[in-house]
Amino acid sequence: MITHFKSLVNQAMRRTPGSPSFFKKKPPRFKAVWPQIDEVEGFLVKGQEKWLFDTARSLPRGASILEIGGFKGRSTTCLAYGCVNTDKQVFTIDKFKGVYADVADREDLKKVFDVDFFHHWQDNLKRNGLQDYAIPYIGDSRVIGREWTTPIHMLFIDGSHLFEDVMDDFSIFYPHVVPNGIVALHDVTPNWPGPYEAWHQHVKNELINVGKVTTLAYGQKPRAG
């Protein structure tokens, strides 16, 4: 499965504009695409959609965005819309199926996750014409991370909410984040002790210019030295 998606990544990275005029078209304004984003099921808190869109839009040409945990594509849609008419790319890692250990005791969420929701993710991206801007990696982030080599300009961690899993995602992919790159964690709230403790005890100490958008915490990787 990983080999298959590596070929998709290679295709995506070859999606290079043919001339400088490619960049004369800007990504759409958030207000224009919000109705489409709001049709996609997900767990973002109001205001976080715009932050994801704006942050993706602010990244430099050729930037790579990695999100861990895509569910049905609400966050992916926000990020991908911020890449429209550019050569930026979103990569999404998710198992796209099964009850994760972090929701095993949450009956409400078990019903949501104990299905194969990859086709929902795929359909939502296609319906919005964003399939060329978002490439899925289906599998365990720790396994995929062993072969990861692409520099990351924005890392959005929203996979398993167990403390050790959040820390694994951060530890594995943070070395690939470029200096001044953005790192963000979702569900940084006492209601989710894993992301909350990972952020306050470890992650934010590695970053500068930290901030929050409700339950989404973010910062920048400092330059070396």
N, C-alpha and C positions, 0 to 999 in steps of 0.2 A: 504493500500500500504506500509506504514512504517513497519507494522508487518511482511509482506512478506519479505521485504528486511533485516529486523533484522535477519531472519532465514538464509539468504544468508551470512550475516556477520558472524554469528556463524559458518557456514560451512567453510568460508574462514579462520577464526582464528584457525580452527582445522587442517589446511593444514600445519602440522609440519613435518620437515624432519625426516626420520627414523633413520639416523645415521650421525655422523660427516662428512662422505664422501660426503654428500649432498652439503656441502659448498666448496668442492674442485673445483666445477665448478663455474666459475665466470660469471657475466653478460657479454654479448657481448660488444665489443668496439663500441663506437658511430659511427665511420666511417663505420662499417660493417652494421649497421641497418639504417643509414641515408636515403638510397634510399627508404626503406619501410616507414619511417616516413614522408618523403616528398610527398608521395602519398596521405596522409590524409589531407583533407581540413581543414583550420583553419586560425587564425588571429595572430599567433605568428610572431615576427620579427626575422629575421635571427640572429642566435646566441643564442636565447632563448631556442631553442630545446635542444641544447647541455648542457646548464646550467641546465635545468630540469632533463635531463638524468644523468648528473654528480652528481647533488645534491641528487637525489634518490639513486644512486649507493653508495654515501658516507655515507648514514644513517646506523645506527647500525642494527644488526640482530633483527628481530621482529618488525621493525619500521612500523608505520601506517602513510600513506600520505593521506591527505584530500584535494581534489580540489573542489572548488565551481565554477561550470560552465565548462562543458566538451564539449559542442557543438557536433561535429562529431568525436572527439577523438584524435585530433592531440597532445594536451598536455598530455592526458591520455596515449597515446602510448609512448611518451617520458619517462614519469614517470614509466610506467609498464616495459619497456625494461630495465630500471635501477634496477628493482627488480628481473629480471629473475635469476633463480637458487638460490634464497634466500627465506626466509619466510617473507619478507616484503610485504605489501599490500597497494594498492591504493583504496580509496573510492571516488567516484565522485557523487556530488549532482548537479542535474539540473532538471528543469521542462521538458526539451527536446522538448518543443513545445510552440509556441505562441509568439506574439510580446510583448516584455518587454517595460516597460514605458521609459526606457533609450534610446530606439531606435525608439520610436513612431513617432518622427519627422524626421527620417532618412529613406527616401524612398528606398535607396539602401540596407539598412540592414533589413528593414521590409520584403522585399521579401525573404531574406535569412532565417529569423527566424520564419516566419509565416507558418511553416510546422512541421510535426512530424519528428524529425531527430534522435530519439533514435535508430532506426534500423540501421542508418548509423554508429553511435557510436559503436553499438554492432558488426556489420559486420566488421568494421575496427579492432577491438580488436581480433575477431576470425580469421580474415585473417592473422594476425601476430602471432597467437598462444598465445595471452596474456590474454585470457578470465579468466584464473585462478588467475591473478594478479590484476584485476580491478573489483570492485563491484559497481554497480550503485545504487544510491538512487534517485528515481524519486519523485520530489516534491519541495516545497518551503523550502529553507535552514533554514528559521526562525522556521518553524514548526518542521522540522527534528531535528534542534538544541536543541529543548526542551527535547528530549529524548537521546541526545548524551552523551555517557559515555566513549568512547574509547580514551585513551591518543593519542595525535597527535604529531608526530615528524617533520612533514612538513605540513604547511597550505598554500595552493595556492588559493588566492581569485581572481576570474575572472568571477563573476556572473553579476548581475545587476550592472550597472555603475552609478546609482544614488548615490549621496553622502550618504544619509541616509541608503541605502541598503548596501553599502560597509561597513559603520560603524556598522550596525547590524551584518553583517557576522563576522567582526572582534571581536566585543564585545561578541557575543555568543560563538564563538569557541576558542578565544584566551585563556580563562581560562583552556582549555583542552590541550593546547600546553605544552609539557614538557620543563623544563629548558634546555637551549641551543638548543631548537627546532627552526626550520626555519619557518619564516613567509614571504610570498611573495605576492605582488600585481601586477596585470597586467594593462597595459594601464595607467601608471603614466605619464601623459603628459597633457599639457594644452588643447589639443584637447578633452580630456575626463576629465572635471572638477571634477567629482565625485571621482574617484580614486586618482587624482592628489591632491585634497584638503584633502582627508582623510589621505593620506600618509604624506603630509608635515605638516598638522596641528595636527595630532594625532598619527597615527600608528608608524611612525619612532621614536617618542619620547619614545615609550615603548620598543624599541629594541636596541641592540648593534651590532657592526660590520656590519653596513648598507652598501649597495652598490647597483649598478644598472647594468643591462644588457639592454642597450637601454631603452625601456619603461617598463621593468620589474624591480621593486624595491624589495629589500629583506633585511632581518636582522635576528638576533637571539634573542630569548627570554632570558633575563639575569637570572642567578640563584638568588633565593630569598636571600635577605640580602646582 
